[in-house]
Amino acid sequence: MPRVTLLVGTTKGVFLLSGDDTRTDWQVSGPHCDGWPINHVIADPADGTLWAGGGGDWQGAGVWRSVDGGQSWTLALLANGMIDDMLARDPDIAAYLGHGPALDAPFKDEVQAIWSLGLAGGMLYAGGKPGKLYRSADRGVTWEGVAGINAHPDRDGWQPGGAGLVLHSIVSDPADPAKLWVAISTGGVFASEDGGQTWETRNRLSNEGTEHAHAHAHPGGPADHSHETGLCVHNIVRAPGQPDVMYQQNHHGVFRSNDGGRAWQAAGEGLPSTFGFPIAVDPADPMTLWVLPLNGDTLGRFPPGASAAVWRSRDGGQSWTACRDGLPEKNCFFTVLRQAMAVDRTSPTGVYFGTNSGSVFASADGGDHWTEAARHLPTVLSVETLTKGAA
């Protein structure tokens, strides 16, 4: 069985969890990336190259890269942070730290942090706050802005969500890298079919002729949004082998699209809540997906009834089953954030999620049974996987 590595982004750097063949015993390495807040970590399955995007007001925004399995990392700084201003003003602190400020980064004062990463063909993409998209044609060494989305005509109507105005999801079609989807909170879903040159919004509900209880107004936009899914999208995923089948978890439920996001229909009937952040789809079965509902926006954002469960659908969201075995049954008040759930490419499929209380839970059998792969990590912001030997 291929060996699985969990790529965990936290508020204090990257952690790598290496699993044995049973995916029940995990060795932890980290923190990496100089303790930066890391919002997303991904890997190239072809050669194992790792990228980690993150930062903040203090550090600036950047993407770290490792070509040796995480032993060493190189930073591509996209925007300077407050530390550079401080070091430029105070030579005594610079002398104490042993270095001066970084040179002016290419997108200084334009982006505050990197929130998401994605590969499309030979291009590496990075989504940032506030709602910006960048790409690199040389594996993350140099970067350019994607003007089509960064200067989108609807941009003035986008408003920040609880974490700010963030471009947090990047999805591509492996068979056609020119097809891209991004999600912006609270701008909605946008798609490009020409490699990012032009973008269109894709937020329409399939039941366009009826009112929908989950729709909500887009601040600054047109008055009538009753036929949209709701623009505070929390995550989007694409079904493997089915480029037109997509799923999203947003502020108001789970939705499915059969036409590349042009129209969405509700797919959360039977779930205990319409609120949640993460969603993952089985790489081997486009009809199997997992979500982790939380009790609500203003109710604490923890599992309903303070009892943890991952909910699984095997029919594309028509029905759902709670998977609880091995998860905290009571007094569970953690939150699982938008990028903090992932699946591997083994058989049976492994499912993983991380919590804001520093735990990573793992299931080697598609969610039927769970073990705690790690605990006492910093707040987990993202979980992805690298499966060695997988196609």
HELIX and SHEET records of a PDB file:
HELIX    1   1 CYS A   33  GLY A   35  5                                   3    
HELIX    2   2 MET A   82  ARG A   89  1                                   8    
HELIX    3   3 PRO A   91  LEU A   97  1                                   7    
HELIX    4   4 ALA A  147  ASN A  150  1                                   4    
HELIX    5   5 ARG A  155  GLY A  157  5                                   3    
HELIX    6   6 PRO A  304  ALA A  306  5                                   3    
SHEET    1   A 4 TRP A  26  HIS A  32  0                                        
SHEET    2   A 4 GLY A  13  GLY A  19 -1                                        
SHEET    3   A 4 VAL A   4  THR A  10 -1                                        
SHEET    4   A 4 VAL A 380  THR A 387 -1                                        
SHEET    1   B 4 ILE A  38  ALA A  43  0                                        
SHEET    2   B 4 LEU A  50  GLY A  56 -1                                        
SHEET    3   B 4 GLY A  60  SER A  66 -1                                        
SHEET    4   B 4 THR A  74  ASN A  80 -1                                        
SHEET    1   C 4 ALA A 113  ALA A 120  0                                        
SHEET    2   C 4 MET A 123  LYS A 129 -1                                        
SHEET    3   C 4 LYS A 132  SER A 136 -1                                        
SHEET    4   C 4 GLU A 144  GLY A 145 -1                                        
SHEET    1   D 4 VAL A 166  ASP A 173  0                                        
SHEET    2   D 4 ASP A 176  SER A 185 -1                                        
SHEET    3   D 4 GLY A 188  SER A 192 -1                                        
SHEET    4   D 4 GLU A 200  THR A 201 -1                                        
SHEET    1   E 4 VAL A 233  ARG A 238  0                                        
SHEET    2   E 4 MET A 246  ASN A 250 -1                                        
SHEET    3   E 4 GLY A 253  SER A 257 -1                                        
SHEET    4   E 4 GLN A 265  ALA A 266 -1                                        
SHEET    1   F 4 PHE A 275  ASP A 282  0                                        
SHEET    2   F 4 ASP A 285  LEU A 294 -1                                        
SHEET    3   F 4 VAL A 310  SER A 313 -1                                        
SHEET    4   F 4 THR A 321  CYS A 323 -1                                        
SHEET    1   G 4 MET A 341  VAL A 343  0                                        
SHEET    2   G 4 VAL A 351  GLY A 354 -1                                        
SHEET    3   G 4 VAL A 360  SER A 363 -1                                        
SHEET    4   G 4 THR A 371  ALA A 374 -1                                        
END                                                                             
